[in-house]
Amino acid sequence: MVLEEQNVMFLLRATQHAGTENVVMQLCEILRPLVNKIVVVSAGGFKKEKLDELGIKFIEIPDIENKSLKTISSIMKTVKTVVKDENITVIHTHHRMAAFYVRFTGLYKKCVFINTSHNTFSNRKFLTRYAYKHANLVACGSMVKKNLTDVFGLDNVTVIHNAVKPFTDDIVPDEILLKARKDGKYLIGNIGRISEQKGMEYFIKAVPDVLSVHPDTEFFVIGSGEDEEKIKDMAKDLPVTFLGYRTDIQNLMSQMDLIVLSSLWEGLPLTPIEAFSVGKTIVATGVDGTVEIVEDGVSGLIVPPRDPKAIAEKINYMIDNPEDKKQMEKMAGERYEEEFSFDTLAGSYIDYYRSL
């Protein structure tokens, strides 16, 4: 593929998937200087100002998970119109329903068709095989590739790990975190969408067992989501502060002592990579792609999912063993540079596009 001649359309569902949105923004930044044109087609929630800066057109569509006939008709019409009017030559989807629209409309016959899978799943097998049959498949991690091949019988899958940019800005003190630090607190953060997937309830349930050993500990949840009220209610009598949805994740992580990821399933989560990029280690559940990033006892500590006692135990270990924690932080930084840096992602995707 001669990149300079390509008009690329990214098709995704960004409304509830900040991690996917982040990857697409990275791809926009990587490919914009190399291709002729990029158009992003998605439900809302995108960083439109950044797209404007890059000279990238954004077209909003209804949520692609909505299966009403009216929505399906609207999305099909919009996608076909964009491909025609913008002379799209490459369609890169980031959701299986997005891939479904490319297959169902026959657009895969007119354009190079790429799909990046960001998670593992086992439902909707017929739909998944149908949607991905003619796509050049990218998996964000080895477990995601294994999921596509073993569960859905798909091949032609290339692994390109997610990545984050290095944090090169000055740290901007957050007033809430700064106050906790001045009060002598040990700061522990959990970053992610407040949903079933992220297992926030098990993080909250771990808090009392940490406090019983280390009372000068404060906990922070960064994110929002459909389970927010439920989790806030669970934490109402605990030293847990909800900071809401934030875009300065690395800045906030830099001001914390320890990061926790309590997910019940993951494709290849950004949270450990973001933590590693600012020299922080992590206590994380040993699910799917997380164990591709975090090596237990080397760059962080792994615990079983749905086990608040284990989460508390490992948090207490980190607090009680600062030298071990410091060594894990060193190894976490090295792991980031070797495997999950933005430069590695950029090189991998540019090579992949050119190979098609």
Backbone torsions as a table, in degrees:
resi	resn	phi	psi	omega
1	MET	NA	127.1	173.5
2	VAL	-86.8	105.9	-171.0
3	LEU	-60.1	-37.4	-175.4
4	GLU	-61.3	-19.0	-176.9
5	GLU	-97.3	-0.6	-170.5
6	GLN	-95.2	141.4	169.2
7	ASN	-111.2	115.1	-168.9
8	VAL	-106.1	135.2	172.3
9	MET	-116.1	124.8	171.5
10	PHE	-96.5	127.5	-179.1
11	LEU	-123.0	121.5	-174.1
12	LEU	-155.5	177.9	173.9
13	ARG	-116.9	95.1	-171.9
14	ALA	-89.7	-17.7	-168.9
15	THR	-52.5	-42.9	-173.7
16	GLN	-117.5	16.9	-174.5
17	HIS	-135.1	78.9	-176.5
18	ALA	-61.5	-34.2	179.7
19	GLY	-63.3	-44.2	177.8
20	THR	-64.1	-43.7	177.7
21	GLU	-57.8	-40.0	179.9
22	ASN	-63.2	-42.5	179.5
23	VAL	-63.9	-42.1	179.8
24	VAL	-65.2	-39.4	176.4
25	MET	-61.7	-39.4	176.7
26	GLN	-62.1	-44.3	179.8
27	LEU	-64.2	-37.2	176.0
28	CYS	-60.0	-45.0	-179.6
29	GLU	-66.6	-38.3	-179.2
30	ILE	-68.8	-46.1	-170.4
31	LEU	-89.4	-22.4	-174.2
32	ARG	-55.8	-41.7	179.3
33	PRO	-71.0	-12.4	-171.4
34	LEU	-106.3	-25.2	-176.5
35	VAL	-106.3	170.4	-179.1
36	ASN	-74.5	-40.1	-173.7
37	LYS	-158.9	148.2	171.6
38	ILE	-130.6	137.1	173.5
39	VAL	-126.9	131.5	176.4
40	VAL	-105.3	125.1	178.9
41	VAL	-118.6	121.1	-172.0
42	SER	-163.8	163.5	163.8
43	ALA	-66.3	176.6	-174.3
44	GLY	-66.6	-176.4	175.9
45	GLY	98.7	5.5	-176.3
46	PHE	-89.1	156.5	176.9
47	LYS	-79.9	78.9	-172.4
48	LYS	-64.5	-32.4	-179.9
49	GLU	-62.7	-40.2	178.7
50	LYS	-67.1	-39.3	176.5
51	LEU	-62.5	-40.0	177.4
52	ASP	-60.8	-41.9	179.0
53	GLU	-60.5	-35.6	-178.9
54	LEU	-85.2	-3.2	-178.5
55	GLY	72.1	35.6	-176.9
56	ILE	-111.3	128.9	-179.8
57	LYS	-76.7	138.9	176.4
58	PHE	-117.2	129.3	178.1
59	ILE	-123.1	122.2	-176.1
60	GLU	-91.0	138.1	176.9
61	ILE	-127.7	167.0	173.9
62	PRO	-64.7	166.8	178.7
63	ASP	-60.7	122.9	-175.9
64	ILE	-70.9	-9.0	174.2
65	GLU	-82.1	-12.9	178.7
66	ASN	-74.8	121.4	-173.5
67	LYS	-99.7	13.2	178.0
68	SER	-66.7	148.5	-178.5
69	LEU	-60.5	-37.1	179.2
70	LYS	-63.1	-43.3	179.6
71	THR	-67.6	-45.4	179.7
72	ILE	-58.3	-45.3	179.6
73	SER	-62.4	-42.5	-179.2
74	SER	-63.9	-44.7	-178.9
75	ILE	-66.2	-44.5	179.3
76	MET	-58.1	-45.5	-179.6
77	LYS	-62.5	-45.2	-178.4
78	THR	-64.4	-46.6	-177.7
79	VAL	-62.0	-45.3	179.5
80	LYS	-64.3	-37.9	178.8
81	THR	-65.2	-43.2	179.4
82	VAL	-62.2	-45.5	-179.7
83	VAL	-59.3	-42.0	-179.3
84	LYS	-71.6	-52.1	-173.4
85	ASP	-68.6	-33.8	-177.4
86	GLU	-96.1	2.7	-179.8
87	ASN	52.9	49.9	-176.6
88	ILE	-68.2	134.2	178.5
89	THR	-113.6	-19.8	179.3
90	VAL	-132.0	126.2	173.5
91	ILE	-112.5	122.8	-178.9
92	HIS	-119.7	106.4	-178.6
93	THR	-95.2	158.9	-177.6
94	HIS	-136.3	32.7	179.6
95	HIS	-168.2	144.1	-175.3
96	ARG	-68.9	-27.7	174.6
97	MET	-72.0	-32.0	173.4
98	ALA	-63.4	-43.1	177.5
99	ALA	-64.5	-35.6	177.9
100	PHE	-58.2	-43.7	-178.8
101	TYR	-64.7	-36.3	178.0
102	VAL	-66.2	-41.2	178.5
103	ARG	-69.4	-47.7	-172.7
104	PHE	-65.6	-34.7	179.9
105	THR	-83.8	-8.6	-178.5
106	GLY	77.9	10.1	-177.5
107	LEU	-67.2	-20.2	177.9
108	TYR	-63.8	-20.2	178.6
109	LYS	-77.9	-21.7	-175.6
110	LYS	-101.0	-20.9	-172.9
111	CYS	-130.1	156.3	166.0
112	VAL	-66.2	130.1	-172.3
113	PHE	-117.6	118.4	-180.0
114	ILE	-122.6	140.8	171.3
115	ASN	-131.5	131.4	171.7
116	THR	-103.4	124.9	176.3
117	SER	-95.7	132.0	-173.2
118	HIS	-111.0	0.5	-175.0
119	ASN	-153.0	167.2	173.3
120	THR	-102.3	147.5	178.3
121	PHE	-162.3	168.2	-178.0
122	SER	-136.1	1.3	-178.1
123	ASN	-93.0	173.3	175.3
124	ARG	50.3	52.9	-174.1
125	LYS	-64.1	-43.3	-179.6
126	PHE	-63.8	-46.2	179.3
127	LEU	-58.5	-44.0	-177.1
128	THR	-64.6	-46.2	178.8
129	ARG	-62.5	-42.1	179.2
130	TYR	-61.4	-48.4	-175.4
131	ALA	-65.8	-37.6	-172.2
132	TYR	-96.1	-2.8	-170.9
133	LYS	-55.1	-41.2	-174.7
134	HIS	-104.9	11.8	-177.6
135	ALA	-92.5	148.3	164.2
136	ASN	-81.1	114.0	-167.5
137	LEU	-95.9	131.7	172.8
138	VAL	-116.4	134.7	174.6
139	ALA	-113.3	139.0	-177.5
140	CYS	-75.9	-6.3	177.9
141	GLY	-164.4	168.6	-177.5
142	SER	-65.2	-35.6	178.9
143	MET	-69.8	-32.8	176.1
144	VAL	-67.8	-41.3	175.5
145	LYS	-61.3	-45.1	179.9
146	LYS	-60.5	-39.3	177.5
147	ASN	-61.2	-44.5	-179.4
148	LEU	-66.2	-39.2	-177.5
149	THR	-79.6	-45.2	-174.2
150	ASP	-78.2	-42.1	-175.3
151	VAL	-84.6	-38.2	-173.3
152	PHE	-110.4	-3.7	177.4
153	GLY	67.2	27.5	-178.3
154	LEU	-93.6	149.9	175.3
155	ASP	-126.2	-163.6	-178.5
156	ASN	57.9	44.5	-177.7
157	VAL	-110.5	126.4	177.8
158	THR	-111.1	134.4	178.9
159	VAL	-91.8	123.4	170.8
160	ILE	-130.9	111.5	-175.3
161	HIS	-66.6	144.1	169.4
162	ASN	-61.1	160.9	-178.9
163	ALA	-152.7	168.1	171.6
164	VAL	-134.3	154.7	177.4
165	LYS	-70.3	150.1	174.4
166	PRO	-65.7	150.5	178.6
167	PHE	-90.9	106.3	-176.0
168	THR	-111.3	-3.7	-179.3
169	ASP	-77.2	162.2	170.6
170	ASP	-69.2	144.8	177.3
171	ILE	-68.9	128.1	176.1
172	VAL	-100.3	109.6	-175.5
173	PRO	-58.6	131.4	172.4
174	ASP	-88.0	129.3	-172.2
175	GLU	-61.7	-37.3	-179.0
176	ILE	-68.5	-45.0	178.9
177	LEU	-67.3	-38.4	-179.8
178	LEU	-62.4	-42.3	178.6
179	LYS	-63.5	-44.0	179.0
180	ALA	-61.2	-39.3	179.0
181	ARG	-65.2	-44.1	179.8
182	LYS	-64.5	-27.3	178.1
183	ASP	-82.3	4.2	176.6
184	GLY	81.4	21.6	-177.7
185	LYS	-84.9	151.4	171.0
186	TYR	-94.5	122.9	-167.4
187	LEU	-100.4	123.0	-179.5
188	ILE	-123.8	128.1	-176.9
189	GLY	-119.6	145.9	172.6
190	ASN	-125.0	120.6	-172.3
191	ILE	-115.8	126.8	177.5
192	GLY	159.9	168.7	176.5
193	ARG	-62.7	135.3	-179.7
194	ILE	-83.1	85.8	-175.6
195	SER	-144.9	173.2	-179.5
196	GLU	-55.4	-42.5	-175.7
197	GLN	-54.6	-40.5	-172.1
198	LYS	-81.7	-5.6	172.6
199	GLY	58.5	33.4	-176.5
200	MET	-60.3	-30.0	-178.3
201	GLU	-62.1	-32.2	-179.5
202	TYR	-75.7	-30.7	172.8
203	PHE	-63.9	-46.4	-179.8
204	ILE	-63.9	-41.1	179.8
205	LYS	-65.9	-21.2	178.5
206	ALA	-79.2	-19.9	-173.1
207	VAL	-57.5	-48.6	-178.1
208	PRO	-59.1	-35.9	-179.9
209	ASP	-71.3	-26.0	173.0
210	VAL	-75.5	-44.9	-178.4
211	LEU	-62.4	-31.2	-179.3
212	SER	-65.2	-24.2	179.3
213	VAL	-104.1	-37.3	-176.6
214	HIS	-130.4	83.0	-175.1
215	PRO	-66.2	-22.2	-179.9
216	ASP	-89.8	49.6	179.5
217	THR	-121.8	138.9	177.5
218	GLU	-127.6	145.4	-171.8
219	PHE	-119.3	145.7	-176.6
220	PHE	-134.9	135.6	174.8
221	VAL	-113.1	124.6	180.0
222	ILE	-113.9	114.7	-179.0
223	GLY	144.5	175.5	176.3
224	SER	-144.0	173.1	-179.8
225	GLY	160.7	-178.6	-171.2
226	GLU	-67.7	-20.9	179.9
227	ASP	-99.1	14.9	-171.6
228	GLU	-60.4	-46.4	-177.9
229	GLU	-65.6	-39.3	178.6
230	LYS	-61.3	-45.8	-177.8
231	ILE	-70.5	-38.8	177.3
232	LYS	-62.7	-38.5	179.0
233	ASP	-65.2	-39.7	177.6
234	MET	-62.6	-31.6	-172.0
235	ALA	-99.9	7.8	-168.5
236	LYS	-63.2	-25.5	-179.9
237	ASP	-106.6	16.0	-176.8
238	LEU	-118.4	157.7	178.8
239	PRO	-77.4	63.9	179.1
240	VAL	-118.7	124.0	179.7
241	THR	-110.3	133.1	179.4
242	PHE	-100.4	116.4	-176.6
243	LEU	-93.3	-4.4	177.9
244	GLY	76.9	-173.2	178.6
245	TYR	-72.6	128.8	-179.3
246	ARG	-133.0	150.2	176.6
247	THR	-102.4	-9.3	-177.5
248	ASP	-100.0	53.0	-172.3
249	ILE	-61.7	-47.5	-178.7
250	GLN	-64.6	-35.7	176.7
251	ASN	-61.4	-44.6	-179.9
252	LEU	-68.8	-42.9	178.4
253	MET	-58.3	-37.2	-179.1
254	SER	-61.0	-22.4	-177.6
255	GLN	-98.6	5.6	-179.7
256	MET	-108.5	163.2	179.5
257	ASP	-90.1	-33.0	-173.7
258	LEU	-154.2	144.7	177.3
259	ILE	-112.1	143.6	176.2
260	VAL	-123.1	138.2	172.0
261	LEU	-124.2	114.4	-172.4
262	SER	-107.1	24.2	-172.5
263	SER	-59.6	151.3	175.2
264	LEU	-94.0	-24.4	171.8
265	TRP	-157.2	153.4	179.8
266	GLU	-152.7	153.4	169.1
267	GLY	-86.5	-75.5	168.2
268	LEU	-145.5	95.0	-170.2
269	PRO	-68.9	146.5	177.9
270	LEU	-81.0	-25.6	-174.1
271	THR	-55.9	-48.8	177.9
272	PRO	-63.5	-35.8	-180.0
273	ILE	-66.5	-42.6	177.5
274	GLU	-62.1	-42.6	178.4
275	ALA	-61.7	-46.8	-179.4
276	PHE	-61.7	-34.9	-176.5
277	SER	-66.7	-21.5	177.3
278	VAL	-111.1	19.7	173.7
279	GLY	73.8	26.5	178.0
280	LYS	-107.0	148.0	174.7
281	THR	-99.3	-179.6	-168.9
282	ILE	-149.0	149.4	164.8
283	VAL	-104.6	119.6	-171.4
284	ALA	-137.7	148.4	175.5
285	THR	-72.6	141.8	-174.4
286	GLY	-83.6	66.9	-178.6
287	VAL	-112.7	143.2	169.9
288	ASP	27.9	-118.2	-172.3
289	GLY	-67.8	-18.3	-179.5
290	THR	-59.7	-39.5	-178.4
291	VAL	-74.0	-10.1	170.7
292	GLU	-74.5	-24.2	-176.8
293	ILE	-98.5	-48.8	-172.4
294	VAL	-98.7	118.0	175.0
295	GLU	-93.6	118.5	-172.9
296	ASP	-58.8	126.0	178.5
297	GLY	80.0	-3.5	-179.5
298	VAL	-112.3	-60.1	178.8
299	SER	-109.5	-3.2	179.2
300	GLY	178.8	-171.2	179.1
301	LEU	-122.8	134.9	-178.3
302	ILE	-103.9	137.1	177.6
303	VAL	-129.1	159.7	175.8
304	PRO	-68.1	150.4	174.1
305	PRO	-68.9	157.7	177.7
306	ARG	58.8	35.1	-176.3
307	ASP	-133.7	82.5	-178.5
308	PRO	-61.8	-30.8	178.3
309	LYS	-63.3	-41.4	179.7
310	ALA	-68.5	-38.8	177.5
311	ILE	-59.9	-47.9	-179.7
312	ALA	-62.2	-42.2	-179.1
313	GLU	-59.7	-43.5	-177.4
314	LYS	-75.1	-33.2	173.6
315	ILE	-62.5	-45.5	178.9
316	ASN	-61.7	-37.6	177.3
317	TYR	-61.2	-44.8	-179.9
318	MET	-61.1	-41.4	-179.9
319	ILE	-67.7	-39.3	-175.9
320	ASP	-78.5	-17.5	-175.1
321	ASN	-127.0	70.4	-174.6
322	PRO	-62.3	-30.9	179.5
323	GLU	-69.5	-41.9	175.4
324	ASP	-61.2	-42.7	179.2
325	LYS	-62.4	-42.4	179.2
326	LYS	-61.4	-40.0	178.1
327	GLN	-66.6	-39.3	177.3
328	MET	-64.2	-38.1	177.9
329	GLU	-62.9	-39.3	177.5
330	LYS	-62.7	-45.8	-179.3
331	MET	-68.7	-32.8	177.6
332	ALA	-63.3	-42.8	177.9
333	GLY	-62.5	-40.9	178.8
334	GLU	-67.1	-38.8	178.8
335	ARG	-62.7	-40.8	177.8
336	TYR	-60.1	-48.8	-177.1
337	GLU	-63.7	-37.3	-175.0
338	GLU	-76.4	-35.8	-167.8
339	GLU	-126.5	-26.9	-168.5
340	PHE	-124.9	22.9	179.0
341	SER	-78.3	159.6	179.4
342	PHE	-64.1	-36.7	179.4
343	ASP	-62.9	-37.8	177.8
344	THR	-65.0	-44.9	177.7
345	LEU	-59.7	-47.1	-177.4
346	ALA	-60.2	-47.8	-179.4
347	GLY	-62.3	-40.1	-178.4
348	SER	-65.9	-44.4	-178.5
349	TYR	-71.6	-38.2	177.5
350	ILE	-62.5	-44.9	178.2
351	ASP	-62.2	-39.9	-178.0
352	TYR	-66.0	-47.5	178.5
353	TYR	-57.2	-46.5	-177.3
354	ARG	-65.7	-24.5	-178.2
355	SER	-77.6	-15.0	-174.3
356	LEU	-84.6	NA	NA
